[in-house]
Amino acid sequence: MVNFTDTKFYSLWISSVTKVRDAFSKRRSKKAAEARIDREAEAPPSSRRSLQVKRQPSNGPLSLLQLSSKALCQNHQNLTADDLNELPCDVIQGILDEFVATDQLTLPVLQLFRRQSVYDFVVSDLPDLRENWLAELSAAPLHRVHLTRCSQVSDASMLALRNQKCLTDLDLHDCIKLTDEGVACLQGLTALTILNLHGCEMITNQGIQSICALTNLQHLNLELCNRATGLQHMAGLAQLEHLNLGWCTSITDEDMKGLQHLTSLSNLQLSRTKVSDKGLPYLQGLQQLKKLGLQGTAVTGAGMPVVGGLSGLQALALAWTPVDSPGLSHLTGLQQLTQLDLAYTNITDSCVHSLRHLTTLLDLNLDSCNITDRGCSALFSVVTGIQKLDLSDTVVRDDGMQAVAQLSNLNNLNLAYSGVGDAGLQQLSALTSLTALNLDSRLFTDVGMRHLKGLTNLVLLDLFAAKVSDIGCGYIRHLQKLESLEICGGRVTDLGVAVLSTIPSLTCLSLAHNLAITDTALPLLARLTNLGSLNLTHSKISGNGLTALYGLTTLTSFSAYSTRVRRSAAEKLQAALPNLQKLRLGQCAAPPPTHVA
């Protein structure tokens, strides 16, 4: 119970409750107005009346706990540790989470929670966080600690965690000062099931040996730990299900011996390691594997019989390997495979005979493969369930789109820098299931944009290098569900911006390299009240026009390289928009693309 005899805390509590009450009152008023709008919408046109209420987008109402936490954080100058003693554990955790979410967490604030029952401490990018911060929570029964990209976390910080016997989830992603000595401090945390050491590049064989004492581990991420070796110690991690060794460039075929007893593994990432065909036989017994990543390894077609024997595989990544078409013939037995990445491999149309057996495929990446229209026709006449397809940088041309158009479940298509142009888009005009479309190529023009009008479910459209002008924008405006749009071919003017400003769902908009865009466009862009990211690099906007954007309260990123916007004007914009975290100014490293008539 709250101690209302404490005058100071009573005032604080009443203030908080008043704010919560007011918030609920506003919400009731808003809900009543929305209900009225709905009733009006359902009534016959003749009985409807004009309403001044504007419906606001919402991510759902806040709970009473969230509202209380927000109110108390706003009054934190008057909050003491004794005050927190009077509150329930879930409220205390909510208050701490709110301090983190609003970037108000400091060491003095954390000291308020020294004797409290805090279960989660999830922070990121706190450059001041050191061992003294973690020491403040030494008495808390922590279950989850995430210290992502906290650059000052070191071995001493791990000493402050060594007695957290209830800890099950520890994330030290990019804590670059951590060494084997710090990892050794974790050996007693036997309740750990999740450990993330991504980017902790000072960890070596000795650190791996310490990790192997954590026999309850189920998820282990060692990506970019490029000194890590000694996987022979992992034999005791019998419960391990997810292991990420991506970019561990010291891992060799010899290390694969240590994985052969990890029969619970369902997800194994070996990308950019030194593993070759010689190491693959050690994986033959891992029959629970569902995902296997071999991108950028020395694995060739000779190793594919082993991979083909892992009959439970659902996702296989072979990008950037020397695997060729004959090697793929050994994968025909993977009848549960739904995701296959063959980008930058040596496969050609001759592989289609093998791929035709993989009728369960949903996601296929053929980026930069030597696949032609003939291969597309042969493949997609049989493998018809594809939902995501990447044909970027292939020699597939307009004729190949006839086969792609038959993929009625396709929702994500990448044709960037392929041989497909406007005529190919005409064949795709009936693919109304598409939600993401990449047309980053100079072969697409305003003529092709006409064929996009019916793709009204599109959420993402990339036209970075396309020759799209204001005319093309007129067709794009029909795509009223668009959230992300890039048009950077140099042909859009203020008139085109006026047209695009009628797409209210846009959250990410890049109009970089369009030199004809001026300050006149900025009030038009201000209509896009959901905009979170805006790129106007290499345009003619100036600092004088930025005041028009002061109402874009959702804006978090703004790029204006190589414009007339000066630092002082940009800082005023940032002061007006508290959510604006990324501000990019100055000279752009790359020049704008040459305008081609």
Secondary structure by P-SEA (a helix, b strand, c coil): ccccccaaaaaaaaaaaaaaaaaaaaaaaaaaaaaaaaaaaacccccbbbbcbbbbbbcccccaaaaaaaaaaaacccccccccccccaaaaaaaaaaaaaaccccaaaaaaacccccccccccccccccaaaaaaaccccccbbbbcccccccaaaaaaacccccccbbbbcccccccaaaaaaacccccccbbbbcccccccaaaaaaaaccccccbbbbcccccccccccccccccccbbbbcccccccccccccccccccccbbbbccccccccccccccccccccbbbbccccccccaaaaaaacccccbbbbccccccccccccccccccccbbbbccccccccccccccccccccbbbbccccccaaaaaaaccccccccbbbbccccccccaaaaaaacccccbbbbccccccaaaaaaacccccccbbbcccccccaaaaaaacccccccbbbcccccccaaaaaaacccccccbbbbccccccaaaaaaacccccccbbbbcccccccccccccccccccccbbbbccccccccccccccccccccbbbbccccccaaaaaaaaaaccccccccccccccccccccc
